[in-house]
C-alpha cells in the first residue's frame, strides 16, 4: 500500500566504461571464470590506454594488494569489480599505480588506477579487462541495451 502511495525508489545503476577501448561481451573473454559468468554479469573492454576511472559513484571496498583489480560498491548496493588484464595477479603490482585506497568515496569518472599496458602485454596473458557486477544474482534485472538516437556506440572521424 505504501509503495503505491509514495512510489518505489529506483535502484537502477548505470555503469559506464571505466576504460577507453573496444567493448565486448563476457562470453568472449578468454578465461572461463569470466566467460562462464562465474563471478557475475558484466562486459569486457580491450583497453587502448591505461587510465582506469570509476564507472559509478560509490565506495572503494577492495583494492587488491597487486592493484590489478578493484572493487566498488554503489549506494544502492551494486558491487562491481574491475579486473585489469588476465593473469595479471602474477605481476605482483608491477606496472599498476593506484590513485585511491579502500574506503575512498569516488564519483563517476574519478581516476582509480594507471596501468602500463605495454608491461601487461609483456608479462600477462592479456590486457582484456572484465567489468563484473559480482552480486548480479541479487538484481531484479540487468539491462544490456542501447537506446536509438541516444547511446553512443562508435565515433567516426572523417578525413
C-alpha atoms as a printed R data frame, in Angstrom:
    type eleno elety resid chain resno      x       y       z
1   ATOM     1    CA   UNK     A     1  0.000   0.000   0.000
2   ATOM     2    CA   UNK     A     2  2.718   2.486   0.987
3   ATOM     3    CA   UNK     A     3  4.671   1.756  -2.216
4   ATOM     4    CA   UNK     A     4  1.612   2.787  -4.212
5   ATOM     5    CA   UNK     A     5  1.245   5.987  -2.189
6   ATOM     6    CA   UNK     A     6  4.855   7.044  -2.066
7   ATOM     7    CA   UNK     A     7  6.270   5.309  -5.116
8   ATOM     8    CA   UNK     A     8  9.044   2.785  -5.306
9   ATOM     9    CA   UNK     A     9 12.564   4.185  -5.050
10  ATOM    10    CA   UNK     A    10 14.558   3.303  -8.133
11  ATOM    11    CA   UNK     A    11 17.635   1.191  -7.567
12  ATOM    12    CA   UNK     A    12 18.809   1.339 -11.142
13  ATOM    13    CA   UNK     A    13 22.544   1.797 -11.714
14  ATOM    14    CA   UNK     A    14 24.086   2.982 -14.957
15  ATOM    15    CA   UNK     A    15 27.566   1.544 -15.272
16  ATOM    16    CA   UNK     A    16 29.833   3.454 -17.626
17  ATOM    17    CA   UNK     A    17 33.052   2.283 -19.231
18  ATOM    18    CA   UNK     A    18 35.998   2.517 -16.827
19  ATOM    19    CA   UNK     A    19 38.474   2.400 -19.731
20  ATOM    20    CA   UNK     A    20 38.705   3.615 -23.301
21  ATOM    21    CA   UNK     A    21 38.785   0.793 -25.805
22  ATOM    22    CA   UNK     A    22 36.710  -1.843 -27.557
23  ATOM    23    CA   UNK     A    23 33.770  -3.271 -25.583
24  ATOM    24    CA   UNK     A    24 32.550  -6.858 -25.947
25  ATOM    25    CA   UNK     A    25 30.576  -9.483 -24.047
26  ATOM    26    CA   UNK     A    26 31.974 -11.536 -21.184
27  ATOM    27    CA   UNK     A    27 31.295 -14.717 -23.166
28  ATOM    28    CA   UNK     A    28 34.201 -13.734 -25.430
29  ATOM    29    CA   UNK     A    29 36.757 -13.293 -22.618
30  ATOM    30    CA   UNK     A    30 39.481 -15.976 -22.937
31  ATOM    31    CA   UNK     A    31 39.128 -17.025 -19.281
32  ATOM    32    CA   UNK     A    32 36.374 -19.406 -18.107
33  ATOM    33    CA   UNK     A    33 35.881 -17.621 -14.765
34  ATOM    34    CA   UNK     A    34 34.654 -14.584 -16.669
35  ATOM    35    CA   UNK     A    35 33.278 -16.130 -19.881
36  ATOM    36    CA   UNK     A    36 31.098 -18.566 -17.934
37  ATOM    37    CA   UNK     A    37 29.988 -15.682 -15.684
38  ATOM    38    CA   UNK     A    38 31.109 -17.448 -12.501
39  ATOM    39    CA   UNK     A    39 31.697 -14.047 -10.886
40  ATOM    40    CA   UNK     A    40 28.551 -12.412 -12.302
41  ATOM    41    CA   UNK     A    41 27.178 -10.484 -15.261
42  ATOM    42    CA   UNK     A    42 29.102  -7.720 -16.992
43  ATOM    43    CA   UNK     A    43 31.158  -6.793 -20.010
44  ATOM    44    CA   UNK     A    44 34.800  -6.583 -21.033
45  ATOM    45    CA   UNK     A    45 36.999  -3.925 -22.601
46  ATOM    46    CA   UNK     A    46 40.178  -4.275 -24.643
47  ATOM    47    CA   UNK     A    47 41.790  -1.009 -23.467
48  ATOM    48    CA   UNK     A    48 43.631   1.417 -25.703
49  ATOM    49    CA   UNK     A    49 45.060   3.431 -22.806
50  ATOM    50    CA   UNK     A    50 45.880   2.651 -19.203
51  ATOM    51    CA   UNK     A    51 43.753   5.117 -17.268
52  ATOM    52    CA   UNK     A    52 41.028   3.368 -15.256
53  ATOM    53    CA   UNK     A    53 38.206   5.566 -13.932
54  ATOM    54    CA   UNK     A    54 35.216   4.937 -11.675
55  ATOM    55    CA   UNK     A    55 32.270   3.579 -13.689
56  ATOM    56    CA   UNK     A    56 29.798   4.678 -10.985
57  ATOM    57    CA   UNK     A    57 29.516   6.837  -7.864
58  ATOM    58    CA   UNK     A    58 30.408   4.695  -4.883
59  ATOM    59    CA   UNK     A    59 32.995   3.494  -2.411
60  ATOM    60    CA   UNK     A    60 36.187   1.507  -2.929
61  ATOM    61    CA   UNK     A    61 35.543  -1.673  -0.969
62  ATOM    62    CA   UNK     A    62 38.553  -3.616  -2.157
63  ATOM    63    CA   UNK     A    63 41.874  -2.736  -3.718
64  ATOM    64    CA   UNK     A    64 43.884  -5.880  -4.289
65  ATOM    65    CA   UNK     A    65 47.448  -5.581  -2.972
66  ATOM    66    CA   UNK     A    66 48.651  -6.284  -6.513
67  ATOM    67    CA   UNK     A    67 46.497  -3.367  -7.779
68  ATOM    68    CA   UNK     A    68 45.300  -5.474 -10.749
69  ATOM    69    CA   UNK     A    69 41.692  -5.427  -9.556
70  ATOM    70    CA   UNK     A    70 39.472  -3.017  -7.689
71  ATOM    71    CA   UNK     A    71 36.044  -3.477  -6.111
72  ATOM    72    CA   UNK     A    72 33.413  -0.745  -5.777
73  ATOM    73    CA   UNK     A    73 30.003  -0.614  -4.150
74  ATOM    74    CA   UNK     A    74 27.226   1.810  -5.027
75  ATOM    75    CA   UNK     A    75 24.841   3.420  -2.571
76  ATOM    76    CA   UNK     A    76 22.116   1.153  -3.960
77  ATOM    77    CA   UNK     A    77 24.196  -1.956  -3.242
78  ATOM    78    CA   UNK     A    78 25.612  -2.962  -6.632
79  ATOM    79    CA   UNK     A    79 29.069  -4.482  -6.221
80  ATOM    80    CA   UNK     A    80 31.393  -4.073  -9.192
81  ATOM    81    CA   UNK     A    81 34.853  -5.434  -9.814
82  ATOM    82    CA   UNK     A    82 37.208  -4.142 -12.486
83  ATOM    83    CA   UNK     A    83 39.828  -6.820 -13.215
84  ATOM    84    CA   UNK     A    84 42.580  -5.259 -15.352
85  ATOM    85    CA   UNK     A    85 44.015  -7.850 -17.690
86  ATOM    86    CA   UNK     A    86 44.060 -11.619 -17.444
87  ATOM    87    CA   UNK     A    87 46.566 -13.420 -15.234
88  ATOM    88    CA   UNK     A    88 47.879 -10.050 -14.054
89  ATOM    89    CA   UNK     A    89 47.947 -11.083 -10.387
90  ATOM    90    CA   UNK     A    90 51.310 -12.743 -11.123
91  ATOM    91    CA   UNK     A    91 52.741  -9.303 -11.956
92  ATOM    92    CA   UNK     A    92 52.561  -8.524  -8.212
93  ATOM    93    CA   UNK     A    93 51.653  -4.879  -8.815
94  ATOM    94    CA   UNK     A    94 54.375  -4.123 -11.353
95  ATOM    95    CA   UNK     A    95 53.000  -1.640 -13.871
96  ATOM    96    CA   UNK     A    96 49.998  -0.662 -11.720
97  ATOM    97    CA   UNK     A    97 49.588   2.624  -9.798
98  ATOM    98    CA   UNK     A    98 46.597   3.130  -7.501
99  ATOM    99    CA   UNK     A    99 45.113   6.605  -7.059
100 ATOM   100    CA   UNK     A   100 42.582   5.551  -4.390
101 ATOM   101    CA   UNK     A   101 42.523   3.354  -1.313
102 ATOM   102    CA   UNK     A   102 39.957   1.149   0.364
103 ATOM   103    CA   UNK     A   103 37.226   3.283   1.897
104 ATOM   104    CA   UNK     A   104 37.651   6.118  -0.619
105 ATOM   105    CA   UNK     A   105 34.426   7.657  -1.911
106 ATOM   106    CA   UNK     A   106 34.521   8.176  -5.675
107 ATOM   107    CA   UNK     A   107 32.386   9.841  -8.327
108 ATOM   108    CA   UNK     A   108 31.890   8.514 -11.836
109 ATOM   109    CA   UNK     A   109 34.969   9.447 -13.870
110 ATOM   110    CA   UNK     A   110 37.406   9.745 -10.916
111 ATOM   111    CA   UNK     A   111 40.805   8.205 -11.672
112 ATOM   112    CA   UNK     A   112 41.256   4.858  -9.908
113 ATOM   113    CA   UNK     A   113 44.341   3.268 -11.460
114 ATOM   114    CA   UNK     A   114 47.015   3.907 -14.022
115 ATOM   115    CA   UNK     A   115 48.214   0.803 -15.846
116 ATOM   116    CA   UNK     A   116 51.282   0.338 -18.029
117 ATOM   117    CA   UNK     A   117 49.579  -1.619 -20.823
118 ATOM   118    CA   UNK     A   118 52.873  -2.421 -22.538
119 ATOM   119    CA   UNK     A   119 54.098  -4.110 -19.364
120 ATOM   120    CA   UNK     A   120 50.812  -6.041 -19.100
121 ATOM   121    CA   UNK     A   121 51.161  -7.189 -22.730
122 ATOM   122    CA   UNK     A   122 54.723  -8.298 -21.971
123 ATOM   123    CA   UNK     A   123 54.090 -10.106 -18.666
124 ATOM   124    CA   UNK     A   124 50.450 -11.261 -18.612
125 ATOM   125    CA   UNK     A   125 48.072 -13.245 -20.787
126 ATOM   126    CA   UNK     A   126 46.020 -10.279 -21.999
127 ATOM   127    CA   UNK     A   127 45.004  -6.670 -21.366
128 ATOM   128    CA   UNK     A   128 41.302  -7.622 -21.657
129 ATOM   129    CA   UNK     A   129 39.544  -6.063 -18.665
130 ATOM   130    CA   UNK     A   130 36.346  -7.653 -17.357
131 ATOM   131    CA   UNK     A   131 33.899  -5.359 -15.521
132 ATOM   132    CA   UNK     A   132 31.573  -7.544 -13.463
133 ATOM   133    CA   UNK     A   133 28.615  -6.957 -11.137
134 ATOM   134    CA   UNK     A   134 29.577  -9.604  -8.589
135 ATOM   135    CA   UNK     A   135 26.192  -9.579  -6.864
136 ATOM   136    CA   UNK     A   136 24.192  -9.611 -10.110
137 ATOM   137    CA   UNK     A   137 22.288 -12.681  -8.851
138 ATOM   138    CA   UNK     A   138 20.672 -10.321  -6.310
139 ATOM   139    CA   UNK     A   139 19.419  -7.957  -9.009
140 ATOM   140    CA   UNK     A   140 15.893  -7.827 -10.382
141 ATOM   141    CA   UNK     A   141 17.128  -7.372 -13.922
142 ATOM   142    CA   UNK     A   142 20.145  -6.316 -15.875
143 ATOM   143    CA   UNK     A   143 19.591  -4.191 -18.928
144 ATOM   144    CA   UNK     A   144 22.304  -4.526 -21.514
145 ATOM   145    CA   UNK     A   145 20.818  -2.434 -24.250
146 ATOM   146    CA   UNK     A   146 21.177   0.706 -26.265
147 ATOM   147    CA   UNK     A   147 18.635   3.436 -26.968
148 ATOM   148    CA   UNK     A   148 18.151   4.609 -30.527
149 ATOM   149    CA   UNK     A   149 19.255   8.150 -31.005
150 ATOM   150    CA   UNK     A   150 20.866   8.345 -27.541
151 ATOM   151    CA   UNK     A   151 23.585   5.749 -26.872
152 ATOM   152    CA   UNK     A   152 26.984   6.456 -28.459
153 ATOM   153    CA   UNK     A   153 28.416   3.149 -29.651
154 ATOM   154    CA   UNK     A   154 31.107   4.359 -32.029
155 ATOM   155    CA   UNK     A   155 32.736   7.586 -33.098
156 ATOM   156    CA   UNK     A   156 33.908   8.110 -36.678
157 ATOM   157    CA   UNK     A   157 36.360  10.871 -37.523
158 ATOM   158    CA   UNK     A   158 36.408  11.724 -41.206
159 ATOM   159    CA   UNK     A   159 39.492  12.947 -43.062
